[in-house]
Amino acid sequence: MMYHRGFLTQLRAILAQPFQGRVQIKQFGVDKAFHGPTMLQPHLLNLFNFHRGAGHPLIKSRPFGVEMKKLILVFLMVVFIPPSAFADEKEDIRAVLENQTAAWNRGDIPGFMEGYWKSNALRFASGGNITYGWKATLEGYQAGYKGPEAMGVLRFSKLEIKVLSQDHALVFGRWDLERDLMDIGGLFTLLFEKRPEGWRIIADHTSSDDLPIMALDE
């Protein structure tokens, strides 16, 4: 099998550079994640040494063609993901939250619910209760917020978006409702999953601030 020595040299140089990104190897159905710098780089560099006659200790007894195929396979299985690679994902998630607040503030609760996973497996926890299912969660919102006065103006703040993988993200934040009746707010933790229709909330844990004593007396 022919190969371009210059290409391998450049590739070895790239792998030799320190990185702060994330390395993921998908092999035999198992995901192994490493956060750089790691000892993975020397291991990969050793695989490239066989073209100089060194051979990797795990494969040096194999025929040359098999070694080359293994090298290509290992290289294709390794995905380098720099920290900035998730910037677009964070913007997409932020857009979902912005669409939710926009829908809420125009009195559109079904539109607000478009940010959630339309599944019976959707999990919504709040006030010591757990609700399962998109429809049940929608009905809960509709029962608790009847009309513009109850819905008020929704704002999300203090957002922290942690992309866990290419398909999952965790979002921490604060919600506030400005209303003539009484302002309320609290904290939330959202688990997002990237689905065919886009990023959707698959689990929501929302808490409320303690109400002032005077408000409770009223």
VOLUMBA-158734 format. One record per residue (C-alpha): residue number from 1; residue in three letters; x, y negated, z negated. Coordinates in nm, 4 decimals, always signed. Each point is the difference from the previous one (the first is absolute). Layout:
% residues N
+-----+-----+----------+----------+----------+
|   i |  aa |       xx |       yy |       zz |
+-----+-----+----------+----------+----------+
| NUM | ALA |        X |        Y |        Z |
...
+-----+-----+----------+----------+----------+
% end
This chain:
% residues 218
+-----+-----+----------+----------+----------+
|   i |  aa |       xx |       yy |       zz |
+-----+-----+----------+----------+----------+
|   1 | MET |  +0.0000 |  +0.0000 |  +0.0000 |
|   2 | MET |  +0.1422 |  -0.3380 |  +0.1016 |
|   3 | TYR |  -0.0130 |  -0.3002 |  -0.2286 |
|   4 | HIS |  +0.1238 |  -0.3579 |  +0.0052 |
|   5 | ARG |  +0.2934 |  -0.0438 |  -0.2390 |
|   6 | GLY |  -0.0485 |  -0.3771 |  -0.0127 |
|   7 | PHE |  -0.3589 |  +0.0422 |  -0.1135 |
|   8 | LEU |  +0.1025 |  +0.2336 |  -0.2809 |
|   9 | THR |  +0.2745 |  -0.2406 |  -0.1057 |
|  10 | GLN |  -0.2451 |  -0.2889 |  -0.0218 |
|  11 | LEU |  -0.2484 |  +0.2142 |  -0.1884 |
|  12 | ARG |  +0.2657 |  +0.1054 |  -0.2500 |
|  13 | ALA |  +0.0907 |  -0.3647 |  -0.0533 |
|  14 | ILE |  -0.3626 |  -0.0899 |  -0.0704 |
|  15 | LEU |  -0.0377 |  +0.2843 |  -0.2487 |
|  16 | ALA |  +0.3220 |  -0.1036 |  -0.1719 |
|  17 | GLN |  -0.1424 |  -0.3418 |  -0.0858 |
|  18 | PRO |  -0.1653 |  -0.0362 |  -0.3408 |
|  19 | PHE |  -0.3729 |  -0.0470 |  +0.0066 |
|  20 | GLN |  -0.2663 |  -0.0945 |  -0.2518 |
|  21 | GLY |  -0.2899 |  +0.1474 |  +0.1876 |
|  22 | ARG |  -0.1921 |  +0.3223 |  -0.0376 |
|  23 | VAL |  +0.0998 |  +0.3273 |  +0.1595 |
|  24 | GLN |  -0.2568 |  +0.2698 |  +0.0502 |
|  25 | ILE |  +0.0670 |  +0.3503 |  +0.1264 |
|  26 | LYS |  -0.2923 |  +0.2094 |  +0.1179 |
|  27 | GLN |  +0.1086 |  +0.3605 |  +0.0195 |
|  28 | PHE |  -0.2006 |  +0.3206 |  -0.0144 |
|  29 | GLY |  -0.3106 |  -0.1889 |  -0.1102 |
|  30 | VAL |  +0.1733 |  -0.1582 |  -0.3020 |
|  31 | ASP |  +0.0571 |  -0.3731 |  -0.0371 |
|  32 | LYS |  +0.3202 |  -0.0973 |  -0.1762 |
|  33 | ALA |  +0.0506 |  -0.3690 |  -0.0709 |
|  34 | PHE |  +0.3320 |  -0.1634 |  -0.0870 |
|  35 | HIS |  +0.0543 |  -0.3616 |  -0.0918 |
|  36 | GLY |  +0.3355 |  -0.1302 |  +0.1187 |
|  37 | PRO |  +0.2823 |  -0.0161 |  -0.0420 |
|  38 | THR |  +0.0008 |  +0.3794 |  -0.0394 |
|  39 | MET |  +0.2281 |  +0.2952 |  +0.0548 |
|  40 | LEU |  -0.1990 |  +0.0782 |  +0.3124 |
|  41 | GLN |  +0.2246 |  -0.2100 |  +0.2217 |
|  42 | PRO |  +0.3185 |  +0.2063 |  -0.0543 |
|  43 | HIS |  -0.2032 |  +0.3136 |  +0.0611 |
|  44 | LEU |  -0.1205 |  -0.1326 |  +0.3350 |
|  45 | LEU |  +0.3445 |  -0.1225 |  +0.0910 |
|  46 | ASN |  +0.1357 |  +0.3505 |  -0.0556 |
|  47 | LEU |  -0.2463 |  +0.1261 |  +0.2573 |
|  48 | PHE |  +0.1558 |  -0.2329 |  +0.2553 |
|  49 | ASN |  +0.3506 |  +0.1238 |  -0.0717 |
|  50 | PHE |  -0.0453 |  +0.3252 |  +0.1919 |
|  51 | HIS |  +0.0738 |  -0.1762 |  +0.3297 |
|  52 | ARG |  +0.3534 |  -0.0541 |  -0.1355 |
|  53 | GLY |  +0.0345 |  +0.3662 |  -0.0843 |
|  54 | ALA |  -0.0790 |  -0.0249 |  -0.3716 |
|  55 | GLY |  -0.3447 |  +0.1567 |  +0.0065 |
|  56 | HIS |  -0.2515 |  -0.0224 |  -0.2791 |
|  57 | PRO |  +0.0501 |  +0.2730 |  -0.2638 |
|  58 | LEU |  -0.3641 |  +0.1048 |  +0.0289 |
|  59 | ILE |  -0.0008 |  +0.0381 |  +0.3770 |
|  60 | LYS |  +0.3633 |  +0.0376 |  +0.1106 |
|  61 | SER |  -0.0519 |  +0.3672 |  +0.0721 |
|  62 | ARG |  -0.2795 |  -0.0741 |  +0.2468 |
|  63 | PRO |  +0.0602 |  -0.0376 |  +0.3737 |
|  64 | PHE |  +0.0719 |  -0.3530 |  +0.1158 |
|  65 | GLY |  -0.3356 |  -0.0383 |  +0.1792 |
|  66 | VAL |  -0.1907 |  +0.0940 |  -0.3144 |
|  67 | GLU |  +0.2045 |  -0.2483 |  -0.2037 |
|  68 | MET |  -0.0811 |  -0.2769 |  +0.2438 |
|  69 | LYS |  -0.3705 |  +0.0817 |  -0.0072 |
|  70 | LYS |  +0.0066 |  +0.0060 |  -0.3799 |
|  71 | LEU |  +0.1735 |  -0.3374 |  -0.0032 |
|  72 | ILE |  -0.2638 |  -0.1532 |  +0.2249 |
|  73 | LEU |  -0.2773 |  +0.1561 |  -0.2082 |
|  74 | VAL |  +0.1434 |  -0.1374 |  -0.3253 |
|  75 | PHE |  +0.0403 |  -0.3445 |  +0.1526 |
|  76 | LEU |  -0.3597 |  -0.0031 |  +0.1261 |
|  77 | MET |  -0.1324 |  +0.1125 |  -0.3383 |
|  78 | VAL |  +0.1727 |  -0.2846 |  -0.1835 |
|  79 | VAL |  -0.1935 |  -0.3249 |  +0.0007 |
|  80 | PHE |  +0.1716 |  -0.3149 |  -0.1245 |
|  81 | ILE |  -0.2543 |  -0.2493 |  -0.1326 |
|  82 | PRO |  +0.1472 |  -0.3384 |  -0.1025 |
|  83 | PRO |  -0.1789 |  -0.1995 |  -0.2710 |
|  84 | SER |  -0.1399 |  -0.2418 |  +0.2602 |
|  85 | ALA |  -0.1650 |  +0.2820 |  +0.1955 |
|  86 | PHE |  -0.3107 |  -0.0171 |  -0.2195 |
|  87 | ALA |  -0.0547 |  -0.3730 |  +0.0516 |
|  88 | ASP |  -0.2655 |  +0.0597 |  +0.2662 |
|  89 | GLU |  -0.1748 |  +0.2551 |  -0.2210 |
|  90 | LYS |  -0.0196 |  -0.2509 |  -0.2842 |
|  91 | GLU |  -0.1480 |  -0.2610 |  +0.2320 |
|  92 | ASP |  -0.2610 |  +0.2486 |  +0.1214 |
|  93 | ILE |  -0.0957 |  +0.0829 |  -0.3581 |
|  94 | ARG |  -0.0137 |  -0.3681 |  -0.0899 |
|  95 | ALA |  -0.2296 |  -0.0548 |  +0.3004 |
|  96 | VAL |  -0.2407 |  +0.2647 |  -0.1332 |
|  97 | LEU |  -0.0188 |  -0.1838 |  -0.3324 |
|  98 | GLU |  -0.0500 |  -0.3346 |  +0.1725 |
|  99 | ASN |  -0.2841 |  +0.1461 |  +0.2076 |
| 100 | GLN |  -0.1563 |  +0.1300 |  -0.3195 |
| 101 | THR |  +0.0013 |  -0.3396 |  -0.1715 |
| 102 | ALA |  -0.1335 |  -0.1672 |  +0.3151 |
| 103 | ALA |  -0.2881 |  +0.2499 |  +0.0203 |
| 104 | TRP |  -0.0794 |  -0.0341 |  -0.3695 |
| 105 | ASN |  -0.0034 |  -0.3785 |  +0.0133 |
| 106 | ARG |  -0.2540 |  +0.0005 |  +0.2812 |
| 107 | GLY |  -0.2233 |  +0.2360 |  -0.1994 |
| 108 | ASP |  +0.0789 |  +0.3084 |  +0.2082 |
| 109 | ILE |  +0.0536 |  +0.2891 |  -0.2421 |
| 110 | PRO |  -0.0086 |  +0.2707 |  +0.2753 |
| 111 | GLY |  +0.2680 |  -0.2028 |  +0.1807 |
| 112 | PHE |  +0.2025 |  -0.0125 |  -0.3218 |
| 113 | MET |  -0.0295 |  +0.3788 |  -0.0229 |
| 114 | GLU |  +0.1586 |  +0.0398 |  +0.3451 |
| 115 | GLY |  +0.3348 |  -0.0148 |  -0.1791 |
| 116 | TYR |  -0.0799 |  +0.3269 |  -0.1755 |
| 117 | TRP |  +0.0291 |  +0.3552 |  +0.1286 |
| 118 | LYS |  -0.3417 |  +0.1122 |  +0.1257 |
| 119 | SER |  +0.0050 |  +0.3332 |  -0.1761 |
| 120 | ASN |  -0.1711 |  +0.1778 |  -0.2864 |
| 121 | ALA |  +0.3500 |  +0.0413 |  -0.1442 |
| 122 | LEU |  +0.0484 |  -0.3758 |  -0.0538 |
| 123 | ARG |  +0.0713 |  -0.0576 |  -0.3707 |
| 124 | PHE |  -0.1057 |  -0.3206 |  -0.1741 |
| 125 | ALA |  +0.0701 |  -0.0436 |  -0.3725 |
| 126 | SER |  -0.1222 |  -0.3000 |  -0.1988 |
| 127 | GLY |  -0.1474 |  -0.0730 |  -0.3414 |
| 128 | GLY |  +0.0702 |  +0.3492 |  -0.1289 |
| 129 | ASN |  -0.1942 |  +0.1588 |  +0.2866 |
| 130 | ILE |  +0.1126 |  +0.1863 |  +0.3105 |
| 131 | THR |  -0.1987 |  -0.0084 |  +0.3225 |
| 132 | TYR |  +0.0710 |  +0.2318 |  +0.2925 |
| 133 | GLY |  -0.0976 |  -0.0729 |  +0.3576 |
| 134 | TRP |  -0.0165 |  -0.3029 |  +0.2280 |
| 135 | LYS |  -0.3808 |  -0.0211 |  -0.0019 |
| 136 | ALA |  -0.0243 |  +0.0275 |  -0.3782 |
| 137 | THR |  +0.2630 |  -0.2711 |  -0.0412 |
| 138 | LEU |  -0.1858 |  -0.2259 |  +0.2442 |
| 139 | GLU |  -0.3251 |  +0.0511 |  -0.1913 |
| 140 | GLY |  +0.1777 |  -0.0796 |  -0.3260 |
| 141 | TYR |  +0.1250 |  -0.3330 |  +0.1373 |
| 142 | GLN |  -0.3423 |  -0.0835 |  +0.1407 |
| 143 | ALA |  -0.1674 |  +0.0753 |  -0.3340 |
| 144 | GLY |  +0.2517 |  -0.2035 |  -0.1991 |
| 145 | TYR |  +0.0229 |  -0.3039 |  +0.2265 |
| 146 | LYS |  -0.3437 |  -0.1053 |  +0.1234 |
| 147 | GLY |  +0.0131 |  -0.3225 |  +0.1929 |
| 148 | PRO |  +0.2547 |  -0.2805 |  +0.0548 |
| 149 | GLU |  -0.0166 |  -0.1259 |  -0.3602 |
| 150 | ALA |  +0.1118 |  +0.3339 |  -0.1394 |
| 151 | MET |  +0.2623 |  +0.0543 |  +0.2715 |
| 152 | GLY |  +0.1610 |  -0.3421 |  -0.0341 |
| 153 | VAL |  +0.3337 |  -0.0639 |  +0.1699 |
| 154 | LEU |  +0.2493 |  +0.2877 |  -0.0059 |
| 155 | ARG |  +0.3750 |  -0.0527 |  -0.0081 |
| 156 | PHE |  +0.2845 |  +0.2502 |  -0.0165 |
| 157 | SER |  +0.3321 |  -0.1101 |  -0.1480 |
| 158 | LYS |  +0.3273 |  +0.1301 |  -0.1447 |
| 159 | LEU |  +0.0131 |  +0.2672 |  +0.2692 |
| 160 | GLU |  +0.2795 |  +0.2571 |  -0.0135 |
| 161 | ILE |  +0.0027 |  +0.2331 |  +0.2975 |
| 162 | LYS |  +0.2187 |  +0.3081 |  -0.0441 |
| 163 | VAL |  +0.0249 |  +0.2124 |  +0.3148 |
| 164 | LEU |  +0.0652 |  +0.3528 |  -0.1228 |
| 165 | SER |  +0.0293 |  +0.1655 |  +0.3408 |
| 166 | GLN |  -0.1104 |  -0.0477 |  +0.3571 |
| 167 | ASP |  -0.3509 |  +0.1084 |  -0.1008 |
| 168 | HIS |  -0.0515 |  -0.1179 |  -0.3591 |
| 169 | ALA |  +0.0318 |  -0.3230 |  -0.1922 |
| 170 | LEU |  -0.0789 |  -0.1277 |  -0.3480 |
| 171 | VAL |  -0.1378 |  -0.3488 |  -0.0570 |
| 172 | PHE |  -0.0138 |  -0.1804 |  -0.3330 |
| 173 | GLY |  -0.1861 |  -0.3259 |  -0.0323 |
| 174 | ARG |  -0.2470 |  -0.2250 |  -0.1717 |
| 175 | TRP |  -0.3574 |  -0.0792 |  +0.0992 |
| 176 | ASP |  -0.2001 |  -0.3052 |  -0.1009 |
| 177 | LEU |  -0.3606 |  -0.0989 |  +0.0607 |
| 178 | GLU |  -0.0852 |  -0.3682 |  -0.0285 |
| 179 | ARG |  -0.3710 |  -0.0301 |  -0.0781 |
| 180 | ASP |  -0.2397 |  -0.2566 |  -0.1394 |
| 181 | LEU |  -0.1284 |  +0.2688 |  -0.2354 |
| 182 | MET |  +0.3396 |  +0.0890 |  -0.1476 |
| 183 | ASP |  +0.3459 |  +0.0580 |  +0.1431 |
| 184 | ILE |  +0.1261 |  +0.3559 |  -0.0332 |
| 185 | GLY |  +0.3161 |  +0.1782 |  +0.1054 |
| 186 | GLY |  +0.2415 |  +0.2788 |  -0.0702 |
| 187 | LEU |  +0.2665 |  +0.2272 |  +0.1423 |
| 188 | PHE |  -0.0076 |  +0.2713 |  +0.2638 |
| 189 | THR |  +0.2144 |  +0.2830 |  +0.1273 |
| 190 | LEU |  -0.0709 |  +0.1261 |  +0.3511 |
| 191 | LEU |  +0.1318 |  +0.3082 |  +0.1736 |
| 192 | PHE |  +0.0068 |  -0.0513 |  +0.3760 |
| 193 | GLU |  +0.0288 |  +0.2690 |  +0.2642 |
| 194 | LYS |  +0.0759 |  -0.0600 |  +0.3671 |
| 195 | ARG |  -0.2760 |  +0.1686 |  +0.1940 |
| 196 | PRO |  -0.0883 |  +0.0070 |  +0.3726 |
| 197 | GLU |  -0.2220 |  -0.3069 |  -0.0509 |
| 198 | GLY |  +0.2785 |  -0.1817 |  -0.1872 |
| 199 | TRP |  +0.0997 |  -0.0535 |  -0.3646 |
| 200 | ARG |  -0.2868 |  +0.0813 |  -0.2359 |
| 201 | ILE |  -0.0442 |  +0.0079 |  -0.3779 |
| 202 | ILE |  -0.0441 |  +0.3593 |  -0.1157 |
| 203 | ALA |  +0.0111 |  -0.0684 |  -0.3751 |
| 204 | ASP |  -0.0857 |  -0.3166 |  -0.1937 |
| 205 | HIS |  +0.0500 |  -0.0608 |  -0.3719 |
| 206 | THR |  -0.1410 |  -0.3393 |  -0.0968 |
| 207 | SER |  -0.0087 |  -0.1495 |  -0.3500 |
| 208 | SER |  -0.1616 |  -0.3152 |  -0.1380 |
| 209 | ASP |  +0.1388 |  -0.2593 |  -0.2348 |
| 210 | ASP |  -0.1378 |  -0.0064 |  -0.3521 |
| 211 | LEU |  -0.2864 |  -0.2481 |  -0.0112 |
| 212 | PRO |  +0.0283 |  -0.2925 |  -0.2436 |
| 213 | ILE |  -0.1931 |  +0.0439 |  -0.3236 |
| 214 | MET |  -0.2232 |  -0.2983 |  +0.0809 |
| 215 | ALA |  -0.0943 |  +0.1572 |  +0.3335 |
| 216 | LEU |  -0.0885 |  +0.3259 |  -0.1710 |
| 217 | ASP |  -0.2223 |  -0.1828 |  -0.2494 |
| 218 | GLU |  -0.1861 |  -0.1660 |  +0.2837 |
+-----+-----+----------+----------+----------+
% end
